[in-house]
Amino acid sequence: VRMPWAARPFGAGLYKVDRRGARILVYNRAFRGEGRGSARAPNRTLVHEVGHAVSHFRVRRLLEQANRAVGRTNAAVDAYNAEVRRHNRLARTANRSGKEGDRRALAAAKAKLKDLAGRLRAEQKEASVARRRLRSAQRDFGGLLPRQGPMAGYRKALHGRLGPTAYGRTSIRESFAESYSLYYCAPEELRRKLPKVAAWIDAGGHREGM
């Protein structure tokens, strides 16, 4: 998404995930040659933010899975509650009439209610597992020493080195994004600075766990 200006000073681009989804914001500064990479700034800025999207993809996928699981749980809750109300209406009718047909309808409603309760428990369990996986991935992704997904592979490929640029040395996430942008915009520079990282991307390591 093209944007006029960034909230943070000297910002040229931003990868953002919120309720509206995942977006890459590219600010006017990126097109004035004032961002990272001088003359290559527009290209480097965009590819840098794509690097963030790539490194974050596993977490985003788990977030979507957790949201779907929660949605299914909420639907199961609604279905169960609706059947409870139906069961209660049939119970009142059967109690008043005492008719065999009404008693059979009530028994069928009880069986359906039991089935829906089982489905609800299963959905709640699945949602709980999905949320735990998401929280684990989020903590790992935000940590200093990632141990899951592509960021763990990148950390291993760094082999104790830091980022390929000064900005990349501010965090492992910025290090990955800078390496990713160099790989596509200035590959020889990355091969000179971090040959093992270049080889790791060559082999598709950045797609691990996606």
C-alpha positions as CSV (number, residue, x, y, z in Angstrom):
1,V,0.0,0.0,0.0
2,R,1.5,3.4,-1.0
3,M,1.5,5.8,1.9
4,P,2.5,9.5,2.0
5,W,4.6,9.5,5.2
6,A,5.7,7.3,8.1
7,A,4.9,7.8,11.7
8,R,8.5,7.0,12.7
9,P,11.3,9.3,11.5
10,F,13.1,8.2,8.3
11,G,10.7,5.3,7.8
12,A,10.5,4.0,4.2
13,G,8.4,0.9,4.6
14,L,6.6,-1.3,7.1
15,Y,5.2,-4.8,7.2
16,K,2.0,-4.7,9.3
17,V,-0.4,-7.4,10.5
18,D,-3.7,-6.3,12.2
19,R,-7.4,-7.0,12.0
20,R,-7.3,-5.9,8.3
21,G,-4.8,-8.6,7.5
22,A,-1.2,-8.5,6.4
23,R,0.0,-5.5,4.4
24,I,3.2,-3.9,3.3
25,L,3.2,-0.1,3.6
26,V,5.6,1.8,1.3
27,Y,6.1,5.5,2.1
28,N,7.0,8.3,-0.3
29,R,10.5,8.5,1.3
30,A,11.3,5.1,-0.3
31,F,10.9,6.7,-3.8
32,R,13.1,9.7,-3.1
33,G,16.4,7.8,-2.7
34,E,16.5,8.6,1.0
35,G,15.9,5.1,2.3
36,R,18.3,2.2,2.7
37,G,20.5,1.5,-0.3
38,S,20.5,5.0,-1.9
39,A,19.7,4.6,-5.6
40,R,18.4,1.1,-4.9
41,A,16.2,2.3,-2.1
42,P,12.7,1.8,-3.7
43,N,13.5,-1.8,-4.6
44,R,15.5,-2.6,-1.4
45,T,12.7,-1.1,0.8
46,L,10.0,-3.2,-0.8
47,V,12.0,-6.4,-0.8
48,H,13.1,-5.8,2.8
49,E,9.4,-5.7,3.8
50,V,8.7,-8.8,1.8
51,G,11.5,-10.4,3.8
52,H,9.5,-9.6,7.0
53,A,6.4,-11.1,5.4
54,V,8.3,-14.3,4.6
55,S,9.9,-14.7,8.0
56,H,6.5,-14.0,9.7
57,F,4.5,-16.2,7.4
58,R,4.6,-19.3,9.7
59,V,3.2,-17.2,12.6
60,R,0.6,-15.6,10.4
61,R,-0.5,-19.1,9.2
62,L,-0.8,-20.3,12.8
63,L,-2.8,-17.2,13.6
64,E,-5.2,-17.9,10.8
65,Q,-5.5,-21.5,11.9
66,A,-6.3,-20.4,15.5
67,N,-8.9,-17.9,14.3
68,R,-10.6,-20.6,12.2
69,A,-10.6,-23.0,15.2
70,V,-12.1,-20.3,17.4
71,G,-14.7,-19.6,14.8
72,R,-15.7,-23.2,14.6
73,T,-15.9,-23.3,18.4
74,N,-18.2,-20.3,18.5
75,A,-20.4,-21.9,15.8
76,A,-20.5,-25.1,17.9
77,V,-21.5,-23.0,21.0
78,D,-24.3,-21.4,19.0
79,A,-25.6,-24.7,17.7
80,Y,-25.5,-26.2,21.2
81,N,-27.3,-23.3,22.8
82,A,-30.0,-23.4,20.1
83,E,-30.5,-27.1,20.7
84,V,-30.8,-26.5,24.4
85,R,-33.6,-24.0,23.8
86,R,-35.3,-26.5,21.5
87,H,-34.9,-29.3,24.0
88,N,-36.4,-27.2,26.8
89,R,-39.4,-26.3,24.6
90,L,-40.0,-30.0,23.8
91,A,-39.6,-30.9,27.5
92,R,-42.3,-28.4,28.4
93,T,-44.6,-29.7,25.7
94,A,-44.0,-33.4,26.7
95,N,-44.6,-32.6,30.3
96,R,-47.9,-30.9,29.6
97,S,-49.3,-33.3,27.1
98,G,-47.8,-36.7,28.2
99,K,-48.2,-37.9,24.6
100,E,-45.9,-40.6,23.3
101,G,-45.1,-38.6,20.2
102,D,-43.9,-35.7,22.3
103,R,-41.8,-38.0,24.5
104,R,-40.1,-39.5,21.4
105,A,-39.3,-36.0,20.1
106,L,-37.8,-35.1,23.5
107,A,-35.7,-38.3,23.5
108,A,-34.4,-37.4,20.0
109,A,-33.6,-33.9,21.1
110,K,-31.7,-35.3,24.1
111,A,-29.6,-37.5,21.8
112,K,-28.9,-34.6,19.5
113,L,-27.9,-32.4,22.4
114,K,-25.5,-35.1,23.6
115,D,-23.9,-35.3,20.1
116,L,-23.6,-31.5,19.9
117,A,-22.0,-31.4,23.4
118,G,-19.4,-33.9,22.2
119,R,-18.7,-31.8,19.1
120,L,-18.4,-28.7,21.1
121,R,-15.8,-30.3,23.4
122,A,-13.8,-31.5,20.4
123,E,-13.8,-28.0,18.9
124,Q,-12.8,-26.4,22.2
125,K,-9.9,-28.8,22.5
126,E,-8.7,-28.1,18.9
127,A,-9.0,-24.4,19.5
128,S,-7.0,-24.7,22.7
129,V,-4.2,-26.6,20.9
130,A,-4.2,-24.1,18.0
131,R,-3.9,-21.1,20.5
132,R,-1.0,-22.8,22.3
133,R,0.8,-23.4,19.1
134,L,0.3,-19.8,18.1
135,R,1.5,-18.4,21.4
136,S,4.6,-20.6,21.3
137,A,5.4,-19.5,17.7
138,Q,4.8,-15.8,18.6
139,R,7.1,-16.0,21.6
140,D,9.8,-17.7,19.6
141,F,9.5,-15.3,16.7
142,G,9.9,-12.3,19.0
143,G,12.8,-13.8,21.0
144,L,16.5,-13.3,20.6
145,L,17.2,-16.9,19.6
146,P,14.4,-18.3,17.5
147,R,14.2,-22.1,17.5
148,Q,11.2,-22.7,15.2
149,G,10.6,-22.2,11.5
150,P,12.7,-20.3,9.0
151,M,14.1,-17.9,11.6
152,A,15.8,-20.9,13.4
153,G,17.3,-21.9,10.1
154,Y,18.5,-18.4,9.4
155,R,20.1,-18.1,12.9
156,K,22.0,-21.4,12.2
157,A,23.1,-20.1,8.7
158,L,24.4,-16.9,10.3
159,H,26.8,-19.1,12.3
160,G,27.3,-16.5,15.0
161,R,27.5,-13.6,12.6
162,L,25.3,-10.5,12.8
163,G,23.3,-8.8,10.1
164,P,24.8,-7.9,6.7
165,T,24.2,-4.2,7.4
166,A,24.2,-1.8,10.4
167,Y,20.4,-1.8,10.4
168,G,20.3,-5.5,10.1
169,R,22.4,-5.8,13.3
170,T,19.6,-4.3,15.4
171,S,17.7,-7.6,15.7
172,I,17.6,-11.0,14.1
173,R,14.3,-10.1,12.3
174,E,15.9,-7.0,10.7
175,S,19.0,-9.1,9.9
176,F,16.8,-11.6,8.0
177,A,15.0,-8.9,6.1
178,E,18.2,-7.2,5.1
179,S,19.8,-10.4,4.0
180,Y,16.6,-11.2,2.0
181,S,16.6,-7.9,0.3
182,L,20.3,-8.1,-0.5
183,Y,19.8,-11.6,-1.9
184,Y,17.4,-10.3,-4.6
185,C,18.8,-6.7,-5.0
186,A,22.6,-7.1,-4.5
187,P,23.3,-10.8,-4.4
188,E,27.1,-10.5,-4.7
189,E,27.2,-8.2,-1.7
190,L,25.3,-10.8,0.4
191,R,27.6,-13.6,-0.9
192,R,30.6,-11.6,0.1
193,K,29.3,-10.7,3.6
194,L,27.3,-13.8,4.5
195,P,28.1,-16.6,2.1
196,K,26.4,-19.3,4.3
197,V,23.2,-17.2,4.4
198,A,23.2,-16.9,0.6
199,A,23.7,-20.6,0.2
200,W,20.9,-21.2,2.7
201,I,18.5,-19.1,0.7
202,D,19.7,-20.8,-2.5
203,A,18.6,-24.1,-0.9
204,G,15.2,-22.7,0.0
205,G,15.9,-22.6,3.7
206,H,13.8,-19.4,4.1
207,R,10.7,-21.4,3.1
208,E,11.2,-23.9,5.9
209,G,8.0,-24.5,7.9
210,M,5.9,-22.3,5.6
